[in-house]
Amino acid sequence: MSYYTDALPWARQASAQTGVLTSVILAQWDVEGQGWPPAFNNPGDVGDPNNAGQTSYASIQAGVDAYVETMMLSYYSGVRSAVGYVAQSQALGRSPWAASHYGNPPGSDLISIIQTYSLTQYDGATPVPPPAPLPPLPDAKEESMQLIEASDGKLYVAAASAGTGNAPEDNLLLFQLTLNPGAAPKINTVTDVTAGIQAIAGGATYRVQP
């Protein structure tokens, strides 16, 4: 594995917490950290103002936390607010972080590293896990299901049912769902709408064909 792939999970963590692009962080750490694992567990060569600039940390995580804390200082607000890797690199070069200013003009060394190693490939959004599947709908035919977002802002599923007990005929059922990020949808209520027409909040009317 290369320096960039080894440092990538940590750079993505720092990016998520600061808004600085992963490519910019990787390039800066390449200059400052002296390989991976970084010297003194300090990828950004962050000083510790409480210990006369001592730069050794007990773990990589501690060093990354120190980097994030430093990057969130007002000195680097221009870096965080800049758009794109070129602008962020230039802002970082103009900041007090490094006396060298990462090249001349400021930030040019970072831009060169990013372009040479195609680091912008790591700036895409972190893949999001697919949503949890809908829970089983009791006594319903999947081929007749319809997802409805009603005017009350709630989410419903309407489905044709095969019928229950002594009522073998097709019925129309309405399921109200609650969606919470990271959790499976939950069925709140089930309404039998045999007539096939259901008024939902605010007068919106829906018909579901079996």
C-alpha positions as CSV (number, residue, x, y, z in Angstrom):
1,M,0.0,0.0,0.0
2,S,1.1,3.5,-0.7
3,Y,1.4,6.5,1.6
4,Y,-1.8,7.9,0.2
5,T,-3.9,4.8,0.6
6,D,-2.5,4.3,4.2
7,A,-3.3,7.8,5.2
8,L,-6.6,8.0,3.3
9,P,-9.0,6.9,6.1
10,W,-7.5,9.4,8.5
11,A,-7.6,12.2,5.9
12,R,-11.2,11.5,5.2
13,Q,-11.9,11.7,8.9
14,A,-10.2,15.1,9.1
15,S,-12.0,16.3,5.9
16,A,-15.4,15.4,7.3
17,Q,-14.7,17.4,10.5
18,T,-13.1,20.4,8.9
19,G,-14.5,20.8,5.4
20,V,-11.0,20.8,3.9
21,L,-10.9,18.5,0.9
22,T,-9.3,15.1,1.4
23,S,-6.9,15.8,-1.5
24,V,-5.6,19.0,0.1
25,I,-5.1,17.2,3.5
26,L,-3.3,14.3,1.9
27,A,-1.0,16.7,0.0
28,Q,-0.3,18.8,3.2
29,W,0.4,15.7,5.2
30,D,2.7,14.4,2.5
31,V,4.8,17.5,3.0
32,E,4.5,17.7,6.8
33,G,4.2,14.1,8.1
34,Q,7.3,12.6,6.6
35,G,5.7,9.3,5.5
36,W,3.1,7.0,7.1
37,P,2.8,6.4,10.0
38,P,3.7,10.1,10.4
39,A,6.7,11.1,12.4
40,F,5.7,11.6,16.1
41,N,2.1,10.5,15.1
42,N,1.7,14.0,13.9
43,P,0.6,14.1,10.2
44,G,0.2,17.8,10.0
45,D,3.3,18.7,12.1
46,V,1.0,20.4,14.5
47,G,2.7,22.0,17.5
48,D,1.3,21.8,21.0
49,P,1.1,25.4,22.4
50,N,0.8,24.0,26.0
51,N,4.1,22.2,25.8
52,A,6.4,24.7,24.1
53,G,5.7,23.5,20.6
54,Q,6.2,19.8,21.4
55,T,4.9,17.9,18.5
56,S,4.8,14.2,19.6
57,Y,1.4,12.5,20.1
58,A,0.6,9.2,21.8
59,S,-1.3,7.9,18.7
60,I,-2.2,8.8,15.2
61,Q,-5.7,9.5,16.3
62,A,-4.4,12.0,18.8
63,G,-2.4,13.6,16.1
64,V,-5.3,13.8,13.7
65,D,-7.5,15.3,16.5
66,A,-4.9,17.9,17.1
67,Y,-4.8,18.6,13.3
68,V,-8.6,19.1,13.2
69,E,-8.6,21.3,16.3
70,T,-5.9,23.5,14.8
71,M,-7.5,23.6,11.3
72,M,-10.8,24.9,13.0
73,L,-9.0,27.9,14.4
74,S,-9.9,31.3,12.9
75,Y,-6.5,31.5,11.2
76,Y,-7.7,28.9,8.7
77,S,-11.3,30.0,8.1
78,G,-10.2,31.1,4.6
79,V,-9.0,27.5,3.9
80,R,-12.2,26.0,5.2
81,S,-14.4,28.3,3.1
82,A,-12.4,28.2,-0.1
83,V,-14.1,26.2,-2.9
84,G,-12.0,23.6,-4.8
85,Y,-8.6,22.1,-4.2
86,V,-6.7,24.9,-6.0
87,A,-8.3,27.6,-3.9
88,Q,-7.9,25.7,-0.6
89,S,-4.3,24.9,-1.4
90,Q,-3.6,28.6,-2.1
91,A,-5.4,29.7,1.0
92,L,-3.4,27.1,3.1
93,G,-0.2,28.5,1.5
94,R,-1.2,32.0,2.5
95,S,-2.0,30.9,6.1
96,P,0.4,30.8,9.1
97,W,0.6,27.0,8.9
98,A,4.0,26.7,7.2
99,A,6.8,29.3,6.9
100,S,7.5,27.9,3.4
101,H,3.9,28.6,2.4
102,Y,4.0,25.4,0.4
103,G,5.8,26.9,-2.6
104,N,5.8,30.1,-4.5
105,P,3.2,31.2,-5.3
106,P,1.7,30.0,-2.0
107,G,0.1,26.6,-2.2
108,S,1.7,25.7,-5.5
109,D,3.6,22.7,-4.0
110,L,0.3,21.2,-2.7
111,I,-1.4,21.8,-6.1
112,S,1.5,20.0,-7.8
113,I,1.2,17.0,-5.5
114,I,-2.5,16.7,-5.9
115,Q,-2.3,16.8,-9.7
116,T,0.7,14.5,-9.9
117,Y,-0.9,11.8,-7.8
118,S,-4.5,12.4,-8.9
119,L,-5.6,12.9,-5.4
120,T,-8.9,14.6,-6.4
121,Q,-10.2,11.0,-6.9
122,Y,-10.6,10.9,-3.1
123,D,-12.7,14.1,-2.9
124,G,-15.9,12.4,-4.0
125,A,-18.6,11.8,-1.5
126,T,-18.1,8.9,0.9
127,P,-20.4,6.0,-0.3
128,V,-23.7,6.0,1.5
129,P,-25.1,2.6,2.6
130,P,-28.3,1.7,0.7
131,P,-31.5,2.5,2.6
132,A,-33.0,-0.3,4.7
133,P,-35.7,-2.3,2.8
134,L,-39.3,-1.8,3.6
135,P,-40.6,-4.1,6.3
136,P,-42.9,-6.9,5.2
137,L,-46.5,-5.6,4.5
138,P,-49.0,-8.0,6.0
139,D,-51.3,-9.7,3.6
140,A,-50.3,-7.6,0.6
141,K,-49.4,-8.2,-3.0
142,E,-46.1,-6.5,-3.8
143,E,-47.0,-6.0,-7.5
144,S,-49.9,-3.7,-6.4
145,M,-47.9,-1.5,-3.9
146,Q,-47.7,2.2,-4.4
147,L,-45.6,4.6,-2.4
148,I,-47.4,7.9,-1.6
149,E,-46.1,11.1,0.1
150,A,-49.3,12.8,1.2
151,S,-49.9,16.5,1.6
152,D,-49.6,16.1,5.4
153,G,-45.9,15.3,4.8
154,K,-46.2,11.7,5.9
155,L,-45.3,8.7,3.8
156,Y,-47.8,6.0,3.0
157,V,-47.8,2.7,1.2
158,A,-51.0,1.6,-0.5
159,A,-51.3,-2.0,-1.5
160,A,-53.9,-4.5,-2.8
161,S,-54.5,-7.3,-0.3
162,A,-55.4,-10.9,-1.0
163,G,-58.0,-10.7,1.6
164,T,-58.2,-12.4,5.1
165,G,-60.4,-14.8,6.8
166,N,-63.9,-14.9,5.4
167,A,-63.2,-12.0,3.1
168,P,-61.2,-13.6,0.2
169,E,-61.9,-10.7,-2.1
170,D,-59.1,-8.1,-2.8
171,N,-59.0,-5.3,-0.3
172,L,-57.1,-2.1,-0.4
173,L,-54.8,-1.5,2.6
174,L,-53.0,1.7,3.5
175,F,-49.9,1.6,5.6
176,Q,-48.4,4.7,7.3
177,L,-44.7,4.6,7.6
178,T,-42.1,6.3,9.8
179,L,-38.7,6.8,8.3
180,N,-35.7,7.4,10.6
181,P,-32.1,7.7,9.2
182,G,-30.1,4.5,9.8
183,A,-33.2,2.5,10.9
184,A,-35.6,0.3,9.1
185,P,-39.0,1.9,8.2
186,K,-41.7,1.3,10.8
187,I,-45.3,0.6,10.1
188,N,-47.5,2.9,12.3
189,T,-51.0,2.2,11.2
190,V,-52.9,-0.1,8.8
191,T,-56.2,1.1,7.3
192,D,-58.5,-1.1,5.3
193,V,-59.7,0.9,2.3
194,T,-61.8,-1.7,0.5
195,A,-63.6,0.9,-1.6
196,G,-60.3,1.8,-3.2
197,I,-60.5,5.5,-2.4
198,Q,-58.8,7.1,0.6
199,A,-58.7,10.8,1.6
200,I,-55.4,11.6,3.3
201,A,-54.8,14.8,5.2
202,G,-55.7,18.1,3.6
203,G,-58.2,16.6,1.2
204,A,-55.7,14.8,-1.0
205,T,-57.4,11.8,-2.6
206,Y,-55.7,8.7,-4.0
207,R,-57.0,5.7,-5.8
208,V,-54.9,2.4,-5.9
209,Q,-55.9,-0.2,-8.4
210,P,-55.5,-3.8,-7.3
